[in-house]
């Protein structure tokens, strides 16, 4: 690897009249729909970020989705690449990029890319919006780092235990995501009182986890240190949610029963039910919430206790 670039993907909601950040963080539309979406999309705080590179140069791109609600779908052009880490945990083997990478709010990905574009051309980190591609970062090719391409990159050294023992006896936990605009939630508990969805709208609250709006007094799960947990998450809403667990990483169970990479955030699309497993290996009280921050503020928060 020749060098690395940290690329923070973000957006801001600007008032077109003043060019200042819109100060209203309590918009009912943002809280009840897809979240607070910005109209100014940037990388490292800059629109149209450009980086000088050389042909056959090898870069490590550290991608971080720091947006409030935007899901970044990214691809590469003029480069070949591999995903080497997700959410701060190296993959067992680098995975060649063959399709766009989805990064929900709070998710991170480390890529190794080799610049294949010729000198004088421009490679791109591409953002896909509604099927259309646009440059998120332009990589201007000037000169050549090497005459030939390199071997495929090796895996990074491991920094976490990937083992999830005891799946047959795992503690079952279920999380149902409900509410939002165009949802089916009829009522939920807010501050210990059951309220109709219409009453919740009057309180500017729209989302519930297992029928409760906002942080409950009791944890979603009380776990003993070292227990294995099987958490089934159902998104019974019309919008995606990036569910983020503090303190621990989990692995998703695939349709074929195999375990995916360690993650701390899972992007759930409408109507999906997915199952993750993890070892409760970190004592404490740990927040579990939607990383679309307008959704968290409008009800999508719970917690787990490991003792």
C-alpha positions in Angstrom: 0.0 0.0 0.0 1.3 3.4 -0.9 -0.9 5.6 1.3 -4.3 5.9 2.8 -7.1 8.4 2.6 -9.9 8.9 5.2 -13.1 9.8 3.4 -15.9 11.0 5.6 -19.2 10.9 3.6 -21.8 13.3 4.9 -24.6 15.7 4.0 -26.1 18.9 5.4 -29.5 20.4 5.1 -28.9 24.0 4.0 -31.4 26.9 3.7 -31.1 27.9 0.0 -31.8 31.5 0.9 -29.1 31.9 3.5 -26.7 29.0 2.7 -26.7 28.2 6.4 -27.6 24.9 8.1 -31.3 24.6 8.6 -31.7 24.9 12.4 -35.0 22.9 12.6 -34.0 19.5 13.9 -37.6 18.6 14.9 -39.2 18.5 11.5 -42.1 16.1 11.6 -41.4 15.0 8.0 -37.8 14.1 8.9 -38.8 12.3 12.0 -41.6 10.3 10.5 -40.1 9.5 7.0 -36.5 8.7 5.9 -34.8 11.0 8.4 -33.1 14.4 8.0 -31.7 14.3 4.5 -29.2 16.9 3.4 -29.3 18.8 0.1 -25.5 19.4 0.2 -23.5 16.2 -0.1 -19.8 16.3 0.5 -16.7 14.3 1.4 -14.5 15.6 4.2 -16.7 18.7 4.3 -15.9 19.6 0.6 -18.1 19.3 -2.4 -16.4 17.8 -5.4 -13.3 16.6 -3.5 -10.4 15.8 -5.8 -7.3 13.8 -5.0 -4.2 13.4 -7.1 -3.1 9.8 -7.7 -0.8 7.8 -10.0 -1.6 4.9 -12.3 -1.0 1.5 -10.4 -0.8 3.3 -7.1 -2.4 1.3 -4.3 -4.6 3.2 -1.8 -6.4 2.3 1.4 -9.7 4.2 1.4 -11.3 4.4 4.8 -14.9 5.2 4.2 -17.1 6.5 7.0 -20.8 7.4 6.6 -21.3 10.2 9.1 -24.6 11.4 7.7 -27.8 11.7 9.8 -29.9 9.5 7.6 -28.5 9.2 4.1 -27.5 5.7 2.9 -24.5 6.0 0.7 -24.3 3.4 -2.2 -20.8 3.7 -3.6 -18.8 2.0 -6.4 -15.5 2.6 -8.1 -14.5 3.6 -11.6 -11.0 3.6 -13.1 -9.9 1.4 -10.2 -10.1 -2.2 -9.1 -10.6 -2.8 -5.4 -11.2 -5.1 -2.4 -13.1 -4.6 0.8 -10.7 -5.5 3.6 -12.6 -4.4 6.8 -16.1 -3.5 7.8 -17.1 -1.4 10.9 -13.5 -1.5 12.1 -13.0 -5.3 11.9 -10.8 -6.9 9.2 -12.3 -9.5 7.0 -10.9 -13.0 7.1 -10.1 -12.5 3.4 -10.3 -9.4 1.2 -13.5 -9.4 -0.9 -13.2 -8.2 -4.5 -15.6 -5.3 -5.2 -18.0 -6.7 -7.7 -21.1 -4.7 -6.9 -21.9 -1.4 -5.2 -21.2 -1.1 -1.5 -24.0 -0.1 0.8 -23.1 2.1 3.8 -25.9 3.1 6.2 -25.4 5.9 8.7 -22.6 4.9 11.1 -21.2 2.1 8.9 -17.6 2.1 7.9 -15.6 0.2 5.2 -11.9 0.0 4.4 -11.1 -0.6 0.8 -7.8 -1.4 -1.0 -7.9 0.1 -4.5 -5.4 0.0 -7.3 -5.6 2.9 -9.8 -6.1 1.4 -13.3 -7.0 4.6 -15.2 -4.3 6.0 -17.5 -2.3 9.2 -16.7 -4.5 12.2 -17.7 -7.7 10.4 -16.9 -9.8 10.6 -13.8 -10.9 7.7 -11.6 -13.9 8.1 -9.3 -15.5 7.0 -6.1 -19.0 6.9 -7.5 -22.2 7.6 -5.5 -25.3 6.0 -6.8 -28.6 7.8 -6.3 -31.8 6.4 -7.7 -29.8 4.4 -10.3 -27.8 7.4 -11.4 -24.0 7.6 -10.8 -22.2 10.8 -9.8 -18.7 11.4 -8.6 -18.3 11.5 -4.8 -14.5 11.8 -5.0 -12.5 12.4 -8.2 -9.0 10.8 -8.3 -7.0 12.7 -10.9 -4.3 10.4 -12.4 -1.0 12.1 -13.0 2.0 9.9 -13.8 2.6 6.3 -13.0 3.6 4.6 -9.7 4.5 1.3 -11.2 4.7 -0.2 -14.7 2.6 -3.3 -13.7 -0.4 -4.1 -11.4 0.4 -5.7 -8.1 -0.7 -9.0 -6.6 -4.0 -9.1 -4.8 -3.7 -7.7 -1.3 -3.4 -10.0 1.8 -5.8 -9.9 4.7 -5.2 -7.5 7.5 -4.2 -8.9 10.9 -7.2 -9.9 13.0 -8.2 -7.5 15.8 -11.2 -9.4 17.1 -12.5 -12.9 18.0 -14.7 -14.1 15.2 -15.9 -17.2 17.0 -19.6 -17.3 18.1 -19.8 -20.6 20.1 -23.0 -22.1 21.5 -25.4 -21.2 18.7 -27.7 -24.1 19.5 -28.2 -22.8 23.0 -28.2 -19.1 22.2 -30.5 -16.7 24.1 -33.3 -15.8 21.7 -34.1 -12.0 21.5 -36.6 -10.4 19.1 -36.8 -6.8 18.1 -39.7 -5.5 16.1 -39.4 -2.1 14.4 -42.8 -0.4 14.0 -44.3 3.0 13.1 -43.4 5.9 10.8 -45.4 7.4 8.0 -47.3 4.8 5.9 -46.8 2.3 8.7 -49.2 -0.1 10.4 -48.6 0.8 14.0 -51.9 1.6 15.8 -50.6 2.4 19.2 -47.5 2.2 21.4 -46.3 2.9 25.0 -44.8 6.3 25.6 -43.6 7.2 29.1 -45.5 4.2 30.6 -48.8 5.1 28.9 -50.3 3.4 25.9 -51.2 6.0 23.2 -52.8 5.9 19.8 -50.6 6.6 16.8 -52.5 9.9 16.4 -51.6 10.9 19.9 -48.0 10.0 19.3 -48.0 12.2 16.2 -49.2 15.1 18.4 -46.1 14.4 20.6 -43.8 14.3 17.4 -43.0 10.7 18.2 -43.4 8.1 15.4 -41.4 4.9 16.0 -41.5 2.0 18.5 -39.3 -0.9 19.2 -41.3 -3.9 20.6 -44.2 -1.5 21.2 -42.3 1.1 23.2 -41.5 4.6 22.1 -38.1 5.9 23.4 -35.8 4.4 26.0 -37.5 1.8 28.1 -36.9 1.3 31.8 -36.2 -2.5 31.3 -33.5 -3.6 28.9 -34.3 -5.4 25.7 -32.2 -8.3 27.1 -30.4 -8.9 30.4 -27.4 -11.1 29.6 -24.7 -12.8 31.5 -21.2 -12.2 30.5 -20.2 -14.8 27.9 -23.7 -15.7 26.8 -24.4 -16.2 23.1 -27.3 -14.2 21.8 -29.5 -14.8 18.7 -31.2 -11.5 17.9 -34.0 -11.5 15.2 -34.8 -8.0 13.9 -37.9 -7.3 11.8 -38.5 -4.0 10.0 -42.2 -3.7 9.9 -42.0 -0.1 8.5 -41.9 1.6 5.1 -38.4 2.9 5.6 -34.8 1.6 6.0 -33.1 1.7 9.4 -29.4 1.4 10.4 -29.5 -0.5 13.7 -26.4 0.1 15.7 -25.3 -1.8 18.8 -22.9 -0.1 21.2 -20.2 -2.1 23.0 -20.2 -5.3 20.9 -20.1 -6.6 17.3 -22.4 -9.2 15.8 -22.5 -11.6 12.8 -25.5 -12.0 10.5 -26.8 -15.5 9.8 -27.1 -15.9 6.1 -29.8 -17.8 4.2 -27.5 -20.8 3.9 -26.6 -20.7 7.6 -23.2 -19.2 7.2 -22.1 -16.3 9.4 -21.2 -13.0 7.9 -18.4 -10.6 8.9 -18.4 -8.9 12.3 -20.4 -5.6 12.2 -21.8 -3.2 14.7 -24.5 -1.7 12.4 -26.9 -3.5 10.2 -28.9 -1.6 7.5 -32.5 -3.0 7.5 -34.7 -2.3 4.5 -38.5 -2.2 4.5 -40.1 -5.5 5.2 -36.9 -7.3 6.0 -36.4 -9.8 8.8 -32.8 -10.7 9.6 -31.0 -12.5 12.4 -27.7 -11.6 14.0 -25.7 -13.5 16.6 -23.1 -12.3 19.1 -21.3 -13.1 22.3 -22.1 -10.8 25.2 -18.4 -10.3 26.0 -18.5 -6.6 27.3 -20.0 -5.8 30.7 -22.2 -2.7 30.9 -25.4 -1.1 29.7 -25.3 -0.8 25.9 -27.5 1.4 23.7 -29.1 -0.2 20.7 -30.7 2.3 18.4 -31.4 3.5 14.8 -28.5 5.5 13.5 -30.9 7.6 11.4 -30.7 10.1 14.2 -34.2 11.6 13.6 -35.6 8.1 14.1 -33.7 7.7 17.3 -34.9 11.0 18.6 -38.5 10.0 17.6 -38.6 6.7 19.5 -36.1 4.1 18.1 -33.9 3.5 21.1 -33.5 0.6 23.5 -30.6 -1.0 25.5 -29.1 -4.3 26.6 -27.4 -5.1 29.9 -24.4 -7.4 30.2 -23.5 -8.4 33.8 
